[in-house]
Amino acid sequence: MTARKVTVATLSALKARSEKAVFVTAYDYPTATFADRAGVDMILVGDSAAMTMLGLPSTLQIGLDEMLVFIRAVTRAAQHAFVIGDLPFLSYQPSDETAIRSAGAFIAAGCDAVKCEGGARVAPRVRAMVDAGIAVMGHLGLTPQNLGQLGGYRVQGKSLAAAEQLLRDAESLERAGVFAILLEAVPAETAAFVRERVGDGVLVYGIGAGPHVDGQLVISHDMLGNFVGEIAPRFVKRYAEVGGVVEGAFRDYARDVRAGVFPGPEHCYQIDPADEALIRAARTTRTVRPASRATPVVEVRP
Ligand code: KIV
């Protein structure tokens, strides 16, 4: 079955029917294919690729060209899901032109939309991208590109004043024309407050933001159990232990190779027994006959 491609209109229709959108990150062709086949609605090619795929300490060290490699793999895979490319650090902050060029490169690589972090202070960049015809998702709450200012991976929006500040940022993004806002690591009540107060035209998704939002995002490495690192957010539910399965498979393979058990006869190419006998006999001779008389005889080292 080839399901129809998800669009912003599909996502709005889900919200209108009070159905939750299913949103995961993916960075490579196989994972995006499996997610797409499983029927997820949205795939984020997150700058979290820096940590999940490249083993870097934070998202600040990944650039546009590296993101484009991941984006091309995912957009090739996604037949159904709406694909969002995550604009990396300094690919949109410096100027409107930088933002439009970076977002344009993601759209040219097959993304349906882009995401950028921040509220009022990035609203002009959002407006510029939207005016260039690009669908933009905002990202508020814990914004890892501002890790230095936030002082670490901390829950945001924990007081009424902080929730009101989030709402003001959400309203700035709404005025700038975002189609959606992602809230990361905020209490469920704060997320509900923001979602209810921004206009109905803006979709509000959450990652670690509780259930009162229009859909849930999770980092695929976290839910699949193949993140190699220390960070383990409490909002993640583990659905598999892929890392353990992969490590176990490599251990079994190493054991079989070292024991001479792999490859077995079933993993070898079969040929005519007469040819096999000739080749076996040739293994003991010291020279190989040339293909033509012009070709010199080749010495074979024993
Ligand atoms: O890069 C990413 O995966 C993200 C999510 C954590 C929201 O931005």
Boltz pocket constraint, residues with backbone or C-beta under 6 A from the ligand:
constraints:
  - pocket:
      binder: B
      contacts: [[A, 25], [A, 44], [A, 45], [A, 46], [A, 47], [A, 48], [A, 49], [A, 59], [A, 86], [A, 182], [A, 184], [A, 207], [A, 217], [A, 219]]
      max_distance: 6.0
